């Protein structure tokens, strides 16, 4: 059972990133090209992979994305080219003894 949760836990962040990107494309398609969306998906994947490596080493996710730089998992946080604030929003939460993260970006300047 624990191994099944581990597989789901590893796939879940990728699915969320894809859903967010496709949702933004669906809502704001005329504003952003497929190339823009694909670049953001690629940038999000780089961050997600670093988050997973961090988690594997520390058994928890970092509190802030900048910890990925100071811990040498990333040289820099990729810039988000879509949205007003030009950055990825990150937060972690713990539900039922299971830690998860949410990585998103905003097209209107709001994080929620």
C-alpha positions as CSV (number, residue, x, y, z in Angstrom):
1,X,0.0,0.0,0.0
2,X,2.8,2.5,0.9
3,X,4.5,1.8,-2.5
4,X,1.3,2.5,-4.3
5,X,1.0,5.9,-2.5
6,X,4.6,6.6,-3.4
7,X,3.9,6.1,-7.1
8,X,0.7,8.2,-7.0
9,X,2.6,10.9,-5.0
10,X,5.3,11.1,-7.7
11,X,2.8,11.3,-10.6
12,X,0.4,13.8,-8.9
13,X,2.7,16.9,-9.2
14,X,3.2,16.3,-12.9
15,X,-0.5,15.9,-13.5
16,X,-1.2,19.1,-11.6
17,X,1.3,21.0,-13.6
18,X,-0.2,19.7,-16.9
19,X,-3.7,20.5,-15.8
20,X,-2.7,24.0,-14.8
21,X,-1.0,24.7,-18.1
22,X,-3.9,23.3,-20.1
23,X,-6.4,25.1,-18.0
24,X,-4.6,28.4,-18.7
25,X,-4.4,27.6,-22.3
26,X,-8.1,26.8,-22.4
27,X,-9.1,30.0,-20.5
28,X,-6.6,32.3,-22.1
29,X,-5.7,30.5,-25.4
30,X,-5.8,33.6,-27.6
31,X,-3.4,35.4,-25.3
32,X,-0.7,32.7,-25.2
33,X,0.8,30.6,-27.9
34,X,1.3,26.9,-27.8
35,X,5.0,27.7,-27.7
36,X,4.6,29.8,-24.6
37,X,2.5,27.1,-22.8
38,X,5.0,24.4,-23.8
39,X,7.9,26.5,-22.4
40,X,6.1,27.0,-19.1
41,X,5.4,23.2,-18.9
42,X,9.1,22.6,-19.5
43,X,10.1,25.1,-16.8
44,X,7.6,23.7,-14.4
45,X,8.9,20.2,-15.0
46,X,12.5,21.3,-14.2
47,X,11.3,22.7,-10.9
48,X,9.2,19.6,-10.2
49,X,12.1,17.3,-10.8
50,X,14.3,19.3,-8.4
51,X,11.5,19.2,-5.8
52,X,11.3,15.4,-6.1
53,X,15.1,15.1,-5.8
54,X,15.0,17.3,-2.7
55,X,12.2,15.2,-1.2
56,X,14.0,12.0,-1.9
57,X,17.1,13.3,-0.1
58,X,15.4,15.1,2.8
59,X,12.0,13.2,3.2
60,X,10.2,16.6,3.0
61,X,9.7,19.4,0.5
62,X,11.5,22.7,0.9
63,X,9.5,25.6,2.5
64,X,10.6,27.9,-0.4
65,X,11.7,27.3,-4.0
66,X,14.9,29.3,-3.2
67,X,16.0,26.4,-1.0
68,X,16.5,24.4,-4.2
69,X,19.2,26.9,-5.2
70,X,21.0,27.0,-1.8
71,X,20.9,23.2,-1.6
72,X,22.3,22.9,-5.2
73,X,19.3,21.2,-6.8
74,X,18.9,24.2,-9.2
75,X,21.3,26.9,-10.4
76,X,18.3,29.3,-10.6
77,X,14.5,29.2,-10.5
78,X,13.3,29.3,-14.1
79,X,11.4,32.5,-14.9
80,X,7.7,32.2,-15.7
81,X,7.1,34.0,-19.0
82,X,3.3,34.0,-18.6
83,X,1.5,36.3,-16.2
84,X,2.0,39.6,-14.6
85,X,4.3,38.6,-11.7
86,X,6.6,36.4,-13.9
87,X,7.2,33.8,-11.3
88,X,6.0,30.4,-10.2
89,X,4.0,30.3,-7.0
90,X,4.8,27.5,-4.7
91,X,3.3,26.2,-1.5
92,X,3.3,23.0,0.5
93,X,0.7,21.4,2.6
94,X,0.3,18.3,4.7
95,X,-2.8,16.1,4.6
96,X,-3.3,12.9,6.5
97,X,0.4,12.5,7.2
98,X,1.2,13.0,3.5
99,X,3.1,16.1,2.3
100,X,2.3,17.6,-1.1
101,X,3.1,20.7,-3.0
102,X,1.4,23.0,-5.5
103,X,3.3,24.8,-8.2
104,X,1.4,27.4,-10.2
105,X,1.6,30.7,-12.0
106,X,-0.8,33.6,-12.3
107,X,-2.0,35.4,-15.4
108,X,-3.7,38.2,-13.5
109,X,-1.2,39.0,-10.7
110,X,-3.2,37.0,-8.0
111,X,-1.7,33.9,-6.5
112,X,-5.0,32.3,-5.6
